[in-house]
Amino acid sequence: MSNSTRNSLQNKVALVIGGSRGIGAAIVERLAAEGAAVAFTYVSSAPKAEALAAGLRAQDRKVLAIQADSADEPALRAAVDTTVKTYGRLDILVNNAGVLAVGPLEDFSMADFDRTLAINVRSVFVAIQEAARHMGEGGRIITIGSTNAERMPFAGGGVYAMSKAAIVGLTKGLARDLGPRGITINNVQPGPVDTDMNPDSGEFATTLKGLMALPRYGRTEEIASFVAYLAGPEAGYITGASLTIDGGFAA
């Protein structure tokens, strides 16, 4: 993809929270390919993060890897600050960090409950709050939610579904805060996507494919292309929306 694409992000600065692997890495690569300077956070996978950044720098892209646990509020706010200090501005925020804890209701620990909310909900709010201090007209905020906000077809996933449903409400509400400033905010809800954490083969994958209108997993690049569209100039009239890209999982 060249920088002359119709939906170019040339001269834009993006921060991807949780960008070292899977969907996050694909988003980093896509935004960089469209011309944006991209910072991204990672927690513990430093080799993967540095390899991703080095590979993109070799293509003359501006990329910065920042170690920050999304559960650590000061670290998350500092990541926003570092991005702005490095590149001079912030135009695009993508919240991609997330955790999945599944278990029977009777045995579900409060530690897992609290961490799910800390990463999947609280960190999203913190990053948005901090990023919004630096964004102006044309700013874009995109959170990676889940189709499980619409449909949770198996037992044990209630807390995860709740956390992703919370993003639906947060997105709608914050659209009212940010709209007068010309900043859009949207929620992308992927279905099953082929990653290291959720491979498209095995018994679990076979079960999920049986629930879908398109009997296949999505590709990380497909999610990234959707994010890039929402981050670009053509999506300026879309805000407060939860947009599902799930192969018909919730159909």
Order of alpha helices (4+ residues) and beta strands (2+ residues): beta-alpha-beta-alpha-beta-alpha-beta-alpha-alpha-beta-alpha-beta-alpha-alpha-beta
